[in-house]
Amino acid sequence: QSALTQPASVSGSPGQSITISCTGTSSDVGGYNYVSWYQQHPGKAPKLMIYDVTNRPSGVSNRFSGSKSGNTASLTISGLQAEDEADYYCSSYTSSSTRVFGGGTKLTVL
Amino acid sequence: EVQLLDSGGGLVQPGGSLRLSCAASGFTFSSYAMTWVRQAPGKGLEWVSSSSGGDYTTYYADSVKGRFTISRDNSKNTLYLQMSSLRAEDTAVYYCAKGGVVRGVFEYWGQGTLVTVSS
């Protein structure tokens, strides 16, 4: 159950777009369309941003979008805003009937 | 309104036991899968265990299998995590979440409860 691979940090200026990658294997990300993304601000519980690779829950800004190609899923945030600064985690179902999270990516809005 | 209230955390010695609770409200608890996720201080999220809706099949991470037991009391709308043979590396904030292991759609989370394993 190795963690999915995410970049440790990404940054962008307000108004720009950034993409966070999440790389797994054919036994997790590549094998199922059950990838979700979470935003976490310091000291707070995680917040669901994307589920089933591309779907946004009600209330989540359409500036957030998800995609997948092969064993890599991606979260794109367009029109960066200061409040987007947070940690982001991907998660996937696995062939072992477990769930695995990525190591997390710290987004800094410059 | 869906609410999840985590409790039961505290300081425990290595090798000890602790039971966490998650009181749920605002939805038909018995019909839904539930999950525990933990986060060690300064570290990332780690999936711990899930209980599916319906048949209540249980799932565990390898790191806790054989030591932790997830259970639920549908009459009390409460999810539990019984933790035994605790180790220093189990020190974390433990969150319960509404949702199951397969889709991992964790739209609702508890506030978390801190477990510290130390002598």
Interface residues (C-beta under 8 A of the other chain):
Chain A: Q1 A3 Y34 S36 Y38 Q40 A45 P46 K47 L48 Y51 D52 P57 D87 Y89 S91 S92 Y93 S97 T98 R99 V100 F101 G102 G103 G104
Chain B: T35 V37 G44 L45 E46 W47 S50 Y59 Y60 A61 D62 S63 Y95 V101 V102 R103 G104 V105 F106 E107 W109 G110 Q111 G112
